[in-house]
Amino acid sequence: MNPQFIQQAADLIRASKQLTVLTGAGVSKESGVPTFRDALDGLWAQYDPKRLATQFAFETDPKLVWDFYEFRRDLMRPAKPNPAHVSLAALEQRFPTMQIITQNIDNLHEQAGSKNVIRLHGNIWANKCFYDCQGEPTPVDISTIGWDRNSGPPPCPYCGRWVRPDVVWFGEMLPPDQLRAAKEVIAQTDVMLVIGTSGVVQPAADMPYIAKYHGATVIEFNPVESEITPVADLWLQAPAGESLPRVLEALDEHV
Ligand code: BV8
């Protein structure tokens, strides 16, 4: 990776007034969490996650979709924040107004110590009543429910109907409060880091373009070209777990 790009990224971040970070599945890759584009193995290799992560799939086969999320929870459970998550938490220490906007549902930014995290697509560790029977959302703590875990989703303790993961499925609206918070900070952003996203899923994928429209400088951290690369002012073509720590070192060199 070009050391000049590291220095340029550090200089842009150092001079930033509102530093905003958009992350996708790639930031958790080095924690051992497969991205959406990674072929899943075993039983799930035959399924397209985009077709399973929908209300229709859940209503059609609640056990299949519930087991898909249990499979991913089992994959994510041992995952620990990697140097990319840790670097972002350290960056927030230096830039207190820094805001992370994440597409991820694995909670690894929070585990690394990041405080300002907007979660666009929910949290795989949380569950809710499929019908939000007590109001939107109706959170459900499944640790308090005794049910046959081989039978698919547990029954809602309030209405007895399905419980589902508290994540945003394809075709569902994003949580309005999270989307509003993201739009507000993007309008004030002068430097946006875009880390580990293919830039396909809307409306997250539009966010770097909107930031650019508002005059922001966009720095992409991704080993592979993405839908965001065309709008990036700087592209650090390396795994984020390698490039982000080097940018922080370069930041410290000129303190
Ligand atoms: C909505 C939670 C209103 C569930 C997820 C406009 C145009 C076209 C389509 C649409 C549109 N508006 C809405 C849509 C439909 C849809 C959509 O975008 N479809 C896509 C497929 C075209 N969007 C929606 O439905 C959204 N809702 O807009 O509501 C509406 C509704 C209907 C119709 C119109 C409007 C809801 C989207 C949320 C879906 N839920 N997650 C779950 O996880 O199970 S999205 C899910 O997939 C992830 O959260 C993530 O966001 C996405 C995968 O994207 P990435 O994070 O980018 O991951 P990916 O694997 O793709 O890429 C990883 C990248 O990392 C790669 O580039 C790789 O090179 C890089 N990488 C790898 N290793 C590293 C690395 N980078 C750095 N370091 C490394 N080491």
Boltz pocket constraint, residues with backbone or C-beta under 6 A from the ligand:
constraints:
  - pocket:
      binder: B
      contacts: [[A, 23], [A, 24], [A, 25], [A, 26], [A, 27], [A, 29], [A, 30], [A, 35], [A, 36], [A, 37], [A, 38], [A, 49], [A, 50], [A, 53], [A, 103], [A, 104], [A, 105], [A, 121], [A, 167], [A, 168], [A, 169], [A, 170], [A, 171], [A, 172], [A, 173], [A, 174], [A, 195], [A, 196], [A, 197], [A, 198], [A, 199], [A, 200], [A, 201], [A, 202], [A, 203], [A, 204], [A, 221], [A, 222], [A, 223], [A, 224], [A, 225], [A, 226], [A, 238], [A, 239], [A, 240], [A, 241]]
      max_distance: 6.0
